[in-house]
Structure formats: C-alpha cells, structure tokens
Amino acid sequence: MPDLYLMDLSAPCRAVQMTAAELGVDLKLHEINLMAQEQMKPEFVAINPQHCVPTLVDGEFKIWESRAICAYLVRKYGKGSSLYPEGDAELVSKVDQMLQYDMGTLYNRFGKWFYPQIFQKAEPDTEAEKAIHETLQLLNDNLIKGPFLFGENLTIADISVAATLTVFKITSLDLSKYDKVNSFFAKCEATIKDFNKINGAASEKFKAMMAKQE
C-alpha cells in the first residue's frame, strides 16, 4: 500500500486521492499540518527534501508534485486506462497541457487571490480577482470540449481541475455565468469515485476558516 503524505485542505492532495480512488488503489494517509510546520520535521525532510505535500512513497520510490503523482499512479496501477491515455500521443499531450494550465494558471491565480485573505488576513485584491475571472472565461469558452475537458472520457486533468474548483466553490466568487464550468464540475462530482467523501470535510474546514475572517 503506497503512503501518501498530505494535508486534506490542499486541493492537489485531494486530486491524488481521487485518482487513487478511481484506480482502486488504497493509500495509507499521513496528515501533515503545514500551519504547524510539520513538513519541516527531520523525518519528513528525509523523505522529501523539498518538504511539500502531497508526497507519495511506494516501496523505495518517492515522488512529489500532485500531477506527477497522479500520472505515476495510472502508469503503475492502471496501464491502458483512459485516465492518462499514453497510447494517444496527441491526447496525452493535451492532458499534460491541462495539468500544467491547472497548476500554472487556474490554481496559481486562485491562490494569489484567496490565500492572502485566509492566512495573512489581507483585503481582497481586485486585480487578482479579475485575473481569476479572465481564466475562468477562457476555461468556460475554449477549454471544455464536452462533459469532461476532452469529451466523454475522464482523465487525470479533469480530476486535477475539479479539485481546484472545489476551493473556488466555497468562496465569494460569482461563478454563475460560467455554465460549462459548472456543468463540468457537476459531472466530475457525480462521476469521480468518492468525490464528496474526499472533498466534503476539507470544504467544511475551509468554510470555517473563512468565517473566522469575517
């Protein structure tokens, strides 16, 4: 059973959990409290010198960065799965593209707007919020090609983007005009195994943190 070091508030950590659930892979979970600096403990730094979560340990193999972990899990435990369709060079490259879009744009822009409010009690940055809406419009109008990002089949890119959107959904952001984004999220919520089990408690924790800021 692989060991997953995570913090359940982290959307990327939950993407790994959902990928494992889809593959039927049981994970031994180890909660790391980043706010308490548990990631800096020598025993964790010995596993991952970058001291970040999620981190996966599978036997002697160690890997971090959520999207790389998701791809590894499919390669190791779900060869031939449409979750990461390596037999189709163009499609798997599009999956990689959306994973990088999620990390570098969608989640990145959200983090720049949201996390200073939660952890530093900063006022909302209107320019940062504008940048979020710009990329949500792009996602809505150009990047969703069907029920899922690439049509009918679920991939790890869908799982990663859906995990990111779980934290969008609990904020004050008005997402009502993004009809394709909302339909995509609802499809993922209804399709991905254990979606609400994995994401529900974390969403409630986030809501409680936000309430303390009011």
N, C-alpha and C positions, 0 to 999 in steps of 0.2 A: 504494500500500500504506500503510494507516494505521500510525503509530508509536505503540507502547504503552510507556509508562514504568512499570515495575513492580518489585516485589520478590517473588520467587516464593514466599517464606514466607507472603505475605499471601493469605488465602483470598479476599477481594474481588477482588484482582488475577487470581486463577485463575478466578473466575466470569466475568470479561471474556474471558479466553482460551477458556473453554468455549463461551461464547456465539458468539464468532467462529468457532470450530471447527464448531459446529452450522450456521452460516450459510455455511460455506465461504470465509470471509474470512481472507486471510493478513495477519498482523500482523508488523511489524518491531519486535522486542523490544529494549528498552533497560533493563538491570538497574540499579536504584538501591539502593544499600546504605544503608538508613536508620540502621543502627547506626554507620556511618562518617560520618553526617551529609551524605551526598552530595546529599540533597534540598535542602540549603542552598546549594549551589553557584550562583553568579550565573546561569549558563546555564540551569539548571533553574528557578530562581525567575522568570526572564524568560518561561518558558513557562507556569508555574503559580505565581502569587504566594502561593497557599495552601501550596505546596511539599509536596503529598501525593501518594501513589500509591494506585490507578492514575490515570494521566493519559493521555488519548488525543489525538493530533494527527492530523487528517485533512485534508490540504491546509492551508488557512488556518484551519480550525475547530479549536478546542481545548476539551476538556471533561474534567472530573474528577468523582469520586464514582462508584464502580463500578456502582451500579444505574442511574444516569442514563446511563452509557456503554453498558450492555447494551441499554437501551431505544433509544438512538440508533442502535446498530449494526443493530437489527432495522428501525427506521424507514428507515434509509439503504440497507441491503443486503438486507432480507428483507421488503419490504412485502407484507402479506397473510399473513405467517407466523403460525402459532398460537403461536409463542414469545412474542409480545406482541400479543394479539388486539384491536386497536383498533376493529375493526368491531362489537364487542360491548361496549357501554358498561359493563354490569354486570360482565362477566367481567374486562375490563381493569382496572376499579377494584379488583376482588378481587386481581388480580396486583399492582397498586400497593400495596394494603394489606399483602400478604405480604412485599413488598420492604421496606416500612417496618418491619414486625414483625421481619424478619430483622436489619435494621440497628439498630433502637432497642431491641429486647428480646433476641432469641436471641443474636446475635453480641456485643451490648453486655454482657450478663450473663456470657457466657463470658469475655470479655476482662478484666472486673473480677476474675474468679477466677484465670484462668490466667496472664496476662501479668506480674503482680507476682511470681509464683513463678519465671518464666523470667528476667526482666530485672532484678529487684530482689532475687532470692533470698529472697523473703518466704515465711513459712509459709502453708499453705493456709488460706483464710478460710472457715470452716464456714457462715457466714451467706450468703456469696456463692455457695457450692456449693449450698446449699438453694434459693436463688433460681433457679439453673440447672435443678434438678430440677422445680421448680414449673412453669417454662415448657415443659420437655420433656414433662411430663404433659399440659399444655394442647395442645401440638402433636400429641401422640400421640392424645389422646381427642377433639379437636374440630376440628383444622385440616387434617388429611389426609383428603381425600374419596375417595380411590381409590388406584391405583398411584402417581399423582402427586398433587400438592396439590389439583388441581381435577378429578381424574378420569383420563381416558385420555391427555390431551394434555400434552406437556412445554411449560413456559413458562420465561421467564427467572426467575420466582420460584422454581421448582424448582431451577434451576441455582444461584441465589444461596444458597438454604437448604442445598443439598447441599454447596456449597463450604464453608459454615460448619461443617457436620457433619464434614468431613474432619479438622478440628482437634479436634473432640470425640472422634473415634475413636482418637486417639493418646494420650489422657490416661488417668489412673487412674479417670475417671468410669465408674461401672457403668451401662451403657445396656441391659442385657439385658432389663429389664422393659418397654421401650418397643417393643413388637412392630411397631406401624405405622411408627414412625420408622425402625427397622431395615429393614423391607421397602421403605419409600420410598427409603432410601439405596441399597439393593442394586439397585433398579430404575433409579435415576439412574446408578449406576456401570456398569450393563450397557447403558444406552441412550445416554447423552451421549457424543458423539464425542470420542475422545482423552482420556477421563476419567482413566484411570490414567497415561497419558503426562504429562498436565498436572499431576496431583496427586501422583504417586508420589515424585519426587525431593524435593519440599517436605516430604512426610510423613516421609521418612527424615532430613532435616535437623532437623526438629522433635524426632524421637526422640533424635537425637544431642545436641541442646541439653538435653533433659530428663535424659538420662543423666548429663550433667555436673553437674546439680544434686543428684544422689543421693549 
